[in-house]
Structure formats: C-alpha cells, structure tokens
Amino acid sequence: MAPHDSLTIIEDEVIQSPISQSKIDSLSSHILNNLTNEEKEQAARASSYKYLVLATDPSQNPSSDLRDEHAKVTIEKYLTVEQKLHKSHPHEQWAINAQTKFKKTLEFRNEYNVDDIRLCFKGESDSELHAHLRDGLLKRYCNGASVVRGYSKEGHALLQNFPRTETAWDEEFFIKGNIFMLEKALACTERRTDGSQNKVIVMYDYSGYGLANAPPTKLVGKLLMCLRDHFPEKLQNVFVVDAPFVFRAFWAIIKHFIDPITKELVCFISGEEAKKQVLGSIIEENEASTWMFDGAKVDCEVDVKTFFKDTPFEYTYGEN
C-alpha cells in the first residue's frame, strides 16, 4: 500500500444478477413452512432486536404473522447468498442449501447464547449467564478496542474498531465480543431506520498498529468463519483505514477465511484525501469521529462503562 493517499477495493468474482422478489418470496415461504414453530421463533428473534425485546416481554404476545414476517427476513438472506454464489444451480437447490445453512445458524446461536449476548445488559438481570457475559465483555473491551458510534447518511450504524489497542485475546470473548458489537450495530440500524435498512458499516482504524496487535491467526480464522456462516448479508461496507505495511502479511493470511461476497465490500483507504473522498461522501461530519477525515466533528474519547451499561443496546454511543 502506497504511503501517499490511496484507495484500494478488493474485487472478486461474485455473481450478483438479481433474482425476482416473487421467486425469493416463494422459496422463503417454502423453507418457512418446513420449520417448526420453535425454529420460526428463533429465526424471527435473529432478524430483529425489536422483535426479540417484544418476544421476551412477559406482558407481550406477538402474533404468529409478525413472527413469520421477521423469520422470512432471516431466511431471505441465506437465499440471497446462494443466488450470488451459485447462480447456475437450480433455484430448488438454493432452497435446500439455504435451509441447511440456516438451521446450522440456529444451532450456532443457541450454542453461543447470542440472544443472551444481546440482552445481558438490559435491566442488569441476576442471571448467572448474563453476569458472566457482562463481565467478559467489559474485560474484552476495557481498552476501547471497539465502539458502535455514529451513522451513515443512509442510517447504517458505524462499528468502529481500533486494533492498535489489543495485545491479548481470550478465545470465548474474542468471538462473543465481536458478536455483541455486530448485533448492537444491527439493532441501532434497525431502530434508526425503522427497519428499512438491515446492514452495518464496519470500520478499522489501523493507525498505530504493529505486530504485537495481531491476534492469533487460528482465532481470527474461527471468527471469520463464524461471521461468514452465521451472519450473512449483514455488512454494507468494510473500511480498512491507514493500514501500515506490516498489516499486509496479516491480511495475506486472513483474507483466505473471507467469503467472496464480503471481500467485495472491503475497501482499503490510506491518507487524508482518500478518507475525505470516500468516508466523507457517506458519513456526515456531525456523525463521523475525528479519526475518519478532516472536518469530522465527533470526539474519539469513549467511556467503556457508559457504552455498555448506560447506553441502550439499540442506540449508538453518545446518541441518547
């Protein structure tokens, strides 16, 4: 990567010719009809934090129609991935593959307690599991390695990461911490746009990064495979900003764990001119943190306890 202003977009051959919405509806309805009510409920909760809160409120009783509407949103993401990657396959095969992958995701979300990760700071429950999750997340991010702060012009929450702050990694919360941040960003996008958008923008500020900040490759591979297999169609963009030369060797290894759809979203940006051109075009100055580009208005300082304990899950840091 050149030391002067530069912009690099990672390109891969991903087939993105559109499938008709009527076909998507038909295939997703077919998969939905093959699910148990428990699986439909799990899928609905996975698609929407708003629905999750509603469904876990003893005073509420969301309708099966609302449940199915949200469940189909999750299913459609798997169908979209199959269409992008396997255009030449019969549509029926898309449905089979999507259903198989989707059910594995339900198993994953149960195993990793994803809904509890999303709810563990809500009301500071006395649950032993929630207490364990709160403690692990606070330790994981005590140095401010990540924060959800600000929105794009289209309402996508900005998940900001600072790799230079990390020098130690606990396997459980390396994975669960990233799940928390992604799910929180998705919840913020959902609330901000009233559900019209359902993706996030992930940003990495690699200034000050060195070899000591590189997590174990095996652990990164595990995380990336989890995200690939169980969080499809969640990303609007991925920006890698001001990455030093030493990051190239790390990228050369980890890029093999990234699916081609996600690779297309990765954009390397270096230098003030490129940052202003690219990030300034999608983020307003009053939503952008000062590290992003000249003229950005938001201070970079973050109080970790305030972010986790005092900021509702569906709000970005400093928003309320």
C-alpha angles and dihedrals in degrees: 000000000000118000092230126073109305143160125203126181118196109231129197134165104265119161108227105167107143127257117212116262090232090059091048090050091049095049094043091049089051091053092044091054090055093056129093118240089254091055091048090052092049091050092049092051090049092054099050136029089197089058092045091056091046093048094049094049107100090211093058131072111187115205124252088242091059090045092052092046091057093041091057091055089061093045093049091059091060091048090050091054092049091050092050095048102034109031093151093057119095114264090242089060089054088057093050093048093043093050092049093050092043093054091049087054091054088054091048093050091052093047093049095040091234095169090050089050088056094047104035096100094041106108092344092260122208091236112133089220093051091048090052091049093048092050093047094047094049091051092045093055101030089119094051096251093158140015137173104228134151134358139249120245088264093052101259111148115240115234104198122197130189109195093181090075096061126087103143131049133198108199097219096051096035085068099033092044092056089047090052093051094046093046091047092051090049091050090051092051090049093051096041094051097032089242097307090115125042106178137080138216115237118204131188121197102202097178110129092018119149139169091273088064095057111107120219110288092228091056093048089049091053092050094047092049090050091052092044095050101036109028105048122172094008099121128081095178140347115210122193105194129198095345111182124229091260089065091065094077091050092048091049088061103038097044088075089066092055120092118236093248092058092042089062089059095053115104123181113209126185129178136019097276094054092044092052092046097048107027094033090057094059104029126057116231092244090055097043124090115234094250091063101068144329111286096030110141107202118099114234096222114114130186103213097205092050090050094052104029106030104031115081112239093246094052129078121236111285093007098112 
